Amino acid sequence: MNVYTTDRIRNVVLLGHGGCGKTSLAEAMAYLAGLTTRMGNVTDKNTISDFDKEEMKRQFSIHTSVIPIPWGDVKINILDTPGYFDFVGEVEEAVSAADAAIIVISGKAGIETGTRRAWELCEKFNLPRMIFVTDMDIDDASYRQVVEDLQALYGKKIAPFHLPIRENGQFVGYVNVVQQRAKRWNDKGTVDKFDVPDYSKENLGICREALLEAVAETSEEFMERYFNGDEFSEDEIRQALRVNVIDGSIVPVLMGSNILARGMYTLMADIVKYFPSPDKRTCAGINTKTNEVYQADYDFAKPKSAYIFKTIADPYIGKYSLIKVNSGVLKTDDVLYNYHRDCDEKIGRLYILRGKQTEEVSELHAGDIGALAKLSQSQTTDSLSTRNNPVAYIRASISKPYVSMRYKAKNKADVDKISQSLQKLLTEDLTLRNVNDSENHQTLLYGMGEQQLEIVQSMLLEKYKVEIELMRPKVAFRETIRGKSDVEYKYKKQSGGHGQYGHVKMKFEASGDLDTPYVFEQCVVGGAVPKNYFPAVEKGIAEAVKKGPLAAYPVIGVKATLYDGSYHPVDSSEMAFKVAAAQAFKKGFMEAKPVLLEPIASLKIVAPEEYTGDIMGDLNKRRARVMNMNAENGYQTIEADIPYLELYGYNTKLRSMTSGSGTFSYEFARYEQAPEDVAAREIEERASKLVETEE
């Protein structure tokens, strides 16, 4: 591929709900640009971007793909992202490298949860955007309805550029709202111009009015002329669009059919015309040598620097670090410095990726997107620069995972291989976490949703030939006491020669401190138990609290007081007093009203206000207590305390209740006494663990 200068690059991310047509849109654009001779589709499993076997099997995008499309003398770097929320990390990585966005909406399905999420992401990252309405070849697709719904949501900045023309149920052409001219596709793949049909004039009037309102909103002069009934010239409209699409105050709406590859020509022409090249965007990091702000601003004349926005670690195509060049011009065999890892990286060859295909290039200019192969230490969100001008860019904010599953190897011989394979998947996907929960003897896999974790399980089998089982995670219960007890225990053993003798009298009660397992005190008088055995007694307590006598869970909040006992001058030993103390603890604990404590989480839910009733009803069923509610901008934030036991499966339920628009997060709050039925069930299930402890 040719080398493109910064002003001839457009970095565009495709956003939208799952199944709205992002991948097929990218496919149609690539076909129209001459990159392919036959247009692939998701059903036939032959698209450029959905090349992963898991994507082919499930027929939706899981990873972000980069497709550079040459259009005239400009390169459009298309970032095709997944639409389902489980893969939001991929979307966040892509958005961090984009300079503009196309929000894709199905004309049949209309505005969906993913549409709103896409808009919110653009707002968060201050991205100029266009909206492309697909499926216009389907008879019941309604472009007008989509435009009206968009205006209801986002106001007068919505500016429809086109209007579909249908004849006998067929999508045959469109009306250019700016020119007020109709165009029909012909057999040569070009368009024939003709007068706007009478049946389209009413809709043209509606769309023209919406476009002019959007233009009028951009300046006081235009607003005054608009209210005075003045007509704007085509040049004035286009000039206003060029300026205001970039700052986000106008959002054009285009439409077409991905299957018929219609509407892509005007889309790509408008991308080049209205979207900013990287040098029209700002980009800043910190010069770590001077601690001053470094304004890179995609300036090719400044020292080289780049940001790694994504990593591909595939056993078939190898490891590639996808970068965006933030300043300077990267060339083959450059050596770059990674400030975060304090290491030099020899970048070797430079590549661009087109789906799974790699193509070598001689250089990458500021603002361009490319790939570096086999970097030794650098990871996603790291910055690369020169040692003389070391720069650190702000790392992209990646969503934190809250859905966990316990996993174990189906074949114990694969444990090490599973660990290594998971590490590669974690390198690719920053929303995955692998946690070793030694306290509960389990390993946990955290992700954005159950579907993501199931796909990880499938990828391990498909790519790395190792198999894991996914199970419900164990919940970390605790044991404590609510009453008091006074017990004694005498450990006496005679087996020829020296025997064993330890005798303790102890009191047990609640310490009032649930942050520490136990408090040990002694008030022995008269040397009934010599001082040198006090540490052994405490050691016996310390070991006993690791597995409580109630359900073999760790004990917290107990105060143990040694007040009396006896010893034998020959047979007493530290071991004997340790055993005596541990047995006294078990006896005393069970006599002091033992209870099971369950962990409580502080849960925060954010969802559209219309779902509040359903969410509240479900929280009541899950034994949650609502602590606070706050409504803002059409969203309700609910804060509640909920037992960890009730969080399992909550992700699926919340998405079901809110059509995928609700999100949640949580953190550990405290321990509370478990209800009798919950405690009884847990104690029964843990009976075997108690037997193991006794043995």
Solvent accessible surface area in square Angstrom, and as a share of the most:
residue,aa,sasa,rsa
1,M,55,0.25
2,N,111,0.57
3,V,61,0.35
4,Y,19,0.07
5,T,63,0.37
6,T,10,0.06
7,D,70,0.36
8,R,99,0.36
9,I,0,0.00
10,R,26,0.10
11,N,1,0.01
12,V,1,0.00
13,V,0,0.00
14,L,0,0.00
15,L,3,0.02
16,G,8,0.07
17,H,45,0.20
18,G,11,0.11
19,G,73,0.71
20,C,4,0.02
21,G,18,0.17
22,K,11,0.05
23,T,13,0.07
24,S,28,0.18
25,L,0,0.00
26,A,0,0.00
27,E,3,0.01
28,A,0,0.00
29,M,0,0.00
30,A,0,0.00
31,Y,84,0.32
32,L,64,0.32
33,A,26,0.20
34,G,59,0.57
35,L,52,0.26
36,T,34,0.20
37,T,138,0.80
38,R,163,0.59
39,M,47,0.21
40,G,5,0.05
41,N,63,0.32
42,V,40,0.23
43,T,96,0.56
44,D,77,0.40
45,K,94,0.40
46,N,62,0.32
47,T,11,0.06
48,I,29,0.15
49,S,1,0.01
50,D,8,0.04
51,F,39,0.16
52,D,10,0.05
53,K,114,0.48
54,E,6,0.02
55,E,3,0.01
56,M,53,0.24
57,K,123,0.52
58,R,71,0.26
59,Q,77,0.34
60,F,35,0.14
61,S,10,0.06
62,I,7,0.03
63,H,32,0.14
64,T,5,0.03
65,S,7,0.04
66,V,8,0.05
67,I,0,0.00
68,P,1,0.01
69,I,0,0.00
70,P,38,0.24
71,W,45,0.16
72,G,78,0.75
73,D,82,0.42
74,V,6,0.04
75,K,3,0.01
76,I,0,0.00
77,N,0,0.00
78,I,0,0.00
79,L,0,0.00
80,D,1,0.01
81,T,1,0.00
82,P,3,0.02
83,G,19,0.18
84,Y,80,0.31
85,F,46,0.19
86,D,1,0.00
87,F,6,0.02
88,V,16,0.09
89,G,3,0.03
90,E,6,0.03
91,V,14,0.08
92,E,12,0.06
93,E,4,0.02
94,A,1,0.00
95,V,2,0.01
96,S,34,0.22
97,A,1,0.00
98,A,7,0.05
99,D,2,0.01
100,A,1,0.00
101,A,0,0.00
102,I,0,0.00
103,I,1,0.00
104,V,0,0.00
105,I,1,0.01
106,S,8,0.05
107,G,4,0.04
108,K,120,0.51
109,A,61,0.47
110,G,15,0.14
111,I,36,0.18
112,E,49,0.22
113,T,20,0.12
114,G,7,0.07
115,T,3,0.02
116,R,91,0.33
117,R,55,0.20
118,A,3,0.03
119,W,16,0.06
120,E,78,0.35
121,L,27,0.13
122,C,0,0.00
123,E,91,0.41
124,K,130,0.55
125,F,51,0.21
126,N,107,0.55
127,L,3,0.02
128,P,1,0.01
129,R,8,0.03
130,M,0,0.00
131,I,1,0.00
132,F,0,0.00
133,V,0,0.00
134,T,0,0.00
135,D,36,0.19
136,M,0,0.00
137,D,41,0.21
138,I,59,0.30
139,D,99,0.51
140,D,97,0.50
141,A,7,0.05
142,S,45,0.29
143,Y,4,0.02
144,R,96,0.35
145,Q,91,0.41
146,V,2,0.01
147,V,4,0.02
148,E,64,0.29
149,D,49,0.25
150,L,1,0.00
151,Q,51,0.23
152,A,91,0.71
153,L,68,0.34
154,Y,42,0.16
155,G,31,0.30
156,K,107,0.45
157,K,61,0.26
158,I,0,0.00
159,A,0,0.00
160,P,0,0.00
161,F,6,0.02
162,H,7,0.03
163,L,4,0.02
164,P,22,0.14
165,I,0,0.00
166,R,59,0.21
167,E,56,0.25
168,N,154,0.79
169,G,34,0.33
170,Q,116,0.52
171,F,4,0.02
172,V,29,0.17
173,G,0,0.00
174,Y,9,0.04
175,V,0,0.00
176,N,15,0.08
177,V,0,0.00
178,V,7,0.04
179,Q,62,0.27
180,Q,81,0.36
181,R,91,0.33
182,A,0,0.00
183,K,22,0.09
184,R,78,0.29
185,W,35,0.12
186,N,38,0.20
187,D,156,0.81
188,K,180,0.76
189,G,63,0.61
190,T,79,0.46
191,V,56,0.32
192,D,71,0.37
193,K,131,0.55
194,F,48,0.20
195,D,107,0.55
196,V,18,0.11
197,P,22,0.14
198,D,115,0.59
199,Y,126,0.48
200,S,6,0.04
201,K,110,0.47
202,E,123,0.55
203,N,42,0.22
204,L,15,0.07
205,G,39,0.38
206,I,62,0.31
207,C,3,0.02
208,R,25,0.09
209,E,83,0.37
210,A,8,0.06
211,L,0,0.00
212,L,19,0.09
213,E,47,0.21
214,A,0,0.00
215,V,0,0.00
216,A,1,0.01
217,E,85,0.38
218,T,34,0.20
219,S,48,0.31
220,E,157,0.70
221,E,112,0.50
222,F,30,0.13
223,M,53,0.24
224,E,113,0.50
225,R,52,0.19
226,Y,46,0.17
227,F,152,0.64
228,N,105,0.54
229,G,66,0.63
230,D,71,0.37
231,E,114,0.51
232,F,5,0.02
233,S,56,0.36
234,E,74,0.33
235,D,113,0.59
236,E,54,0.24
237,I,0,0.00
238,R,36,0.13
239,Q,100,0.45
240,A,8,0.06
241,L,0,0.00
242,R,94,0.34
243,V,83,0.48
244,N,16,0.08
245,V,0,0.00
246,I,61,0.31
247,D,90,0.46
248,G,9,0.09
249,S,43,0.28
250,I,0,0.00
251,V,0,0.00
252,P,0,0.00
253,V,0,0.00
254,L,0,0.00
255,M,3,0.01
256,G,0,0.00
257,S,0,0.00
258,N,8,0.04
259,I,125,0.63
260,L,83,0.41
261,A,16,0.13
262,R,65,0.24
263,G,6,0.06
264,M,0,0.00
265,Y,142,0.54
266,T,27,0.16
267,L,0,0.00
268,M,0,0.00
269,A,30,0.23
270,D,11,0.05
271,I,0,0.00
272,V,39,0.22
273,K,80,0.34
274,Y,2,0.01
275,F,5,0.02
276,P,3,0.02
277,S,6,0.04
278,P,0,0.00
279,D,63,0.33
280,K,133,0.56
281,R,46,0.17
282,T,116,0.68
283,C,17,0.10
284,A,44,0.34
285,G,5,0.04
286,I,70,0.36
287,N,20,0.10
288,T,39,0.23
289,K,130,0.55
290,T,74,0.43
291,N,123,0.63
292,E,113,0.51
293,V,100,0.57
294,Y,24,0.09
295,Q,77,0.34
296,A,0,0.00
297,D,42,0.22
298,Y,18,0.07
299,D,47,0.24
300,F,127,0.53
301,A,83,0.64
302,K,68,0.29
303,P,63,0.40
304,K,53,0.22
305,S,0,0.00
306,A,0,0.00
307,Y,16,0.06
308,I,0,0.00
309,F,2,0.01
310,K,2,0.01
311,T,0,0.00
312,I,18,0.09
313,A,11,0.09
314,D,16,0.08
315,P,62,0.39
316,Y,128,0.48
317,I,47,0.24
318,G,27,0.26
319,K,49,0.21
320,Y,25,0.09
321,S,1,0.01
322,L,3,0.02
323,I,0,0.00
324,K,6,0.02
325,V,0,0.00
326,N,7,0.03
327,S,0,0.00
328,G,2,0.02
329,V,24,0.14
330,L,0,0.00
331,K,97,0.41
332,T,53,0.31
333,D,81,0.42
334,D,25,0.13
335,V,84,0.48
336,L,1,0.00
337,Y,22,0.09
338,N,0,0.00
339,Y,96,0.36
340,H,56,0.25
341,R,99,0.36
342,D,96,0.50
343,C,15,0.09
344,D,69,0.36
345,E,5,0.02
346,K,132,0.56
347,I,4,0.02
348,G,22,0.21
349,R,142,0.52
350,L,0,0.00
351,Y,34,0.13
352,I,2,0.01
353,L,8,0.04
354,R,39,0.14
355,G,4,0.04
356,K,94,0.40
357,Q,112,0.50
358,T,56,0.33
359,E,55,0.25
360,E,88,0.40
361,V,10,0.06
362,S,71,0.46
363,E,43,0.19
364,L,2,0.01
365,H,23,0.10
366,A,0,0.00
367,G,0,0.00
368,D,4,0.02
369,I,5,0.02
370,G,3,0.03
371,A,0,0.00
372,L,0,0.00
373,A,29,0.23
374,K,160,0.68
375,L,6,0.03
376,S,86,0.55
377,Q,93,0.41
378,S,0,0.00
379,Q,60,0.27
380,T,7,0.04
381,T,10,0.06
382,D,0,0.00
383,S,0,0.00
384,L,0,0.00
385,S,0,0.00
386,T,32,0.19
387,R,126,0.46
388,N,132,0.67
389,N,20,0.10
390,P,10,0.06
391,V,0,0.00
392,A,16,0.13
393,Y,13,0.05
394,I,155,0.79
395,R,99,0.36
396,A,18,0.14
397,S,68,0.44
398,I,38,0.19
399,S,32,0.20
400,K,123,0.52
401,P,6,0.04
402,Y,46,0.18
403,V,15,0.08
404,S,21,0.14
405,M,25,0.11
406,R,57,0.21
407,Y,19,0.07
408,K,107,0.45
409,A,19,0.15
410,K,115,0.49
411,N,81,0.42
412,K,177,0.75
413,A,89,0.69
414,D,32,0.16
415,V,81,0.47
416,D,103,0.54
417,K,96,0.41
418,I,6,0.03
419,S,61,0.39
420,Q,116,0.52
421,S,5,0.03
422,L,0,0.00
423,Q,111,0.49
424,K,98,0.41
425,L,5,0.02
426,L,32,0.16
427,T,23,0.14
428,E,11,0.05
429,D,22,0.11
430,L,48,0.24
431,T,0,0.00
432,L,7,0.04
433,R,106,0.39
434,N,60,0.31
435,V,60,0.34
436,N,111,0.57
437,D,30,0.16
438,S,82,0.53
439,E,80,0.36
440,N,16,0.08
441,H,145,0.65
442,Q,12,0.05
443,T,46,0.27
444,L,14,0.07
445,L,0,0.00
446,Y,49,0.19
447,G,0,0.00
448,M,16,0.07
449,G,0,0.00
450,E,41,0.18
451,Q,67,0.30
452,Q,4,0.02
453,L,1,0.00
454,E,86,0.39
455,I,3,0.02
456,V,5,0.03
457,Q,54,0.24
458,S,21,0.14
459,M,9,0.04
460,L,0,0.00
461,L,88,0.44
462,E,60,0.27
463,K,20,0.08
464,Y,17,0.06
465,K,132,0.56
466,V,2,0.01
467,E,65,0.29
468,I,0,0.00
469,E,60,0.27
470,L,32,0.16
471,M,45,0.20
472,R,115,0.42
473,P,25,0.16
474,K,67,0.29
475,V,25,0.15
476,A,24,0.18
477,F,1,0.00
478,R,32,0.12
479,E,0,0.00
480,T,1,0.01
481,I,0,0.00
482,R,119,0.43
483,G,13,0.12
484,K,153,0.65
485,S,14,0.09
486,D,82,0.42
487,V,8,0.05
488,E,81,0.36
489,Y,72,0.27
490,K,106,0.45
491,Y,37,0.14
492,K,145,0.61
493,K,115,0.49
494,Q,125,0.55
495,S,95,0.61
496,G,59,0.57
497,G,68,0.65
498,H,139,0.62
499,G,5,0.05
500,Q,50,0.22
501,Y,30,0.11
502,G,0,0.00
503,H,17,0.07
504,V,0,0.00
505,K,57,0.24
506,M,0,0.00
507,K,96,0.41
508,F,1,0.00
509,E,49,0.22
510,A,48,0.37
511,S,35,0.22
512,G,74,0.71
513,D,54,0.28
514,L,67,0.33
515,D,133,0.69
516,T,53,0.31
517,P,61,0.38
518,Y,50,0.19
519,V,57,0.33
520,F,37,0.15
521,E,80,0.36
522,Q,77,0.34
523,C,75,0.45
524,V,24,0.14
525,V,123,0.71
526,G,87,0.84
527,G,45,0.43
528,A,26,0.20
529,V,1,0.01
530,P,30,0.19
531,K,164,0.69
532,N,95,0.49
533,Y,27,0.10
534,F,27,0.11
535,P,91,0.57
536,A,6,0.05
537,V,0,0.00
538,E,64,0.29
539,K,114,0.48
540,G,0,0.00
541,I,0,0.00
542,A,30,0.23
543,E,78,0.35
544,A,8,0.06
545,V,8,0.04
546,K,136,0.57
547,K,78,0.33
548,G,0,0.00
549,P,21,0.13
550,L,20,0.10
551,A,0,0.00
552,A,3,0.02
553,Y,9,0.04
554,P,34,0.21
555,V,1,0.01
556,I,13,0.07
557,G,1,0.01
558,V,0,0.00
559,K,53,0.23
560,A,0,0.00
561,T,19,0.11
562,L,0,0.00
563,Y,60,0.23
564,D,46,0.24
565,G,9,0.09
566,S,36,0.23
567,Y,98,0.37
568,H,72,0.32
569,P,115,0.73
570,V,84,0.49
571,D,20,0.10
572,S,14,0.09
573,S,35,0.23
574,E,108,0.48
575,M,91,0.41
576,A,0,0.00
577,F,0,0.00
578,K,52,0.22
579,V,39,0.22
580,A,0,0.00
581,A,0,0.00
582,A,19,0.15
583,Q,62,0.28
584,A,0,0.00
585,F,1,0.00
586,K,41,0.17
587,K,96,0.41
588,G,0,0.00
589,F,1,0.00
590,M,88,0.39
591,E,94,0.42
592,A,1,0.00
593,K,142,0.60
594,P,34,0.21
595,V,22,0.13
596,L,3,0.01
597,L,0,0.00
598,E,5,0.02
599,P,6,0.04
600,I,6,0.03
601,A,0,0.00
602,S,44,0.28
603,L,3,0.01
604,K,94,0.40
605,I,1,0.00
606,V,49,0.28
607,A,1,0.01
608,P,9,0.06
609,E,75,0.34
610,E,125,0.56
611,Y,48,0.18
612,T,23,0.14
613,G,57,0.55
614,D,84,0.44
615,I,1,0.01
616,M,52,0.23
617,G,32,0.31
618,D,11,0.06
619,L,0,0.00
620,N,108,0.55
621,K,166,0.70
622,R,36,0.13
623,R,75,0.27
624,A,11,0.09
625,R,114,0.42
626,V,52,0.30
627,M,120,0.54
628,N,77,0.39
629,M,78,0.35
630,N,82,0.42
631,A,56,0.43
632,E,113,0.51
633,N,136,0.70
634,G,41,0.40
635,Y,62,0.23
636,Q,21,0.09
637,T,28,0.16
638,I,1,0.00
639,E,67,0.30
640,A,2,0.02
641,D,11,0.06
642,I,0,0.00
643,P,5,0.03
644,Y,58,0.22
645,L,31,0.15
646,E,40,0.18
647,L,22,0.11
648,Y,87,0.33
649,G,27,0.26
650,Y,0,0.00
651,N,12,0.06
652,T,79,0.46
653,K,85,0.36
654,L,1,0.01
655,R,52,0.19
656,S,86,0.55
657,M,29,0.13
658,T,0,0.00
659,S,73,0.47
660,G,19,0.19
661,S,16,0.10
662,G,4,0.04
663,T,41,0.24
664,F,28,0.12
665,S,34,0.22
666,Y,36,0.14
667,E,124,0.55
668,F,105,0.44
669,A,37,0.29
670,R,89,0.32
671,Y,32,0.12
672,E,46,0.21
673,Q,90,0.40
674,A,6,0.04
675,P,52,0.33
676,E,155,0.70
677,D,93,0.48
678,V,7,0.04
679,A,14,0.11
680,A,62,0.48
681,R,120,0.44
682,E,24,0.11
683,I,54,0.27
684,E,136,0.61
685,E,117,0.53
686,R,37,0.14
687,A,50,0.39
688,S,69,0.44
689,K,69,0.29
690,L,38,0.19
691,V,84,0.48
692,E,98,0.44
693,T,42,0.24
694,E,123,0.55
695,E,164,0.74
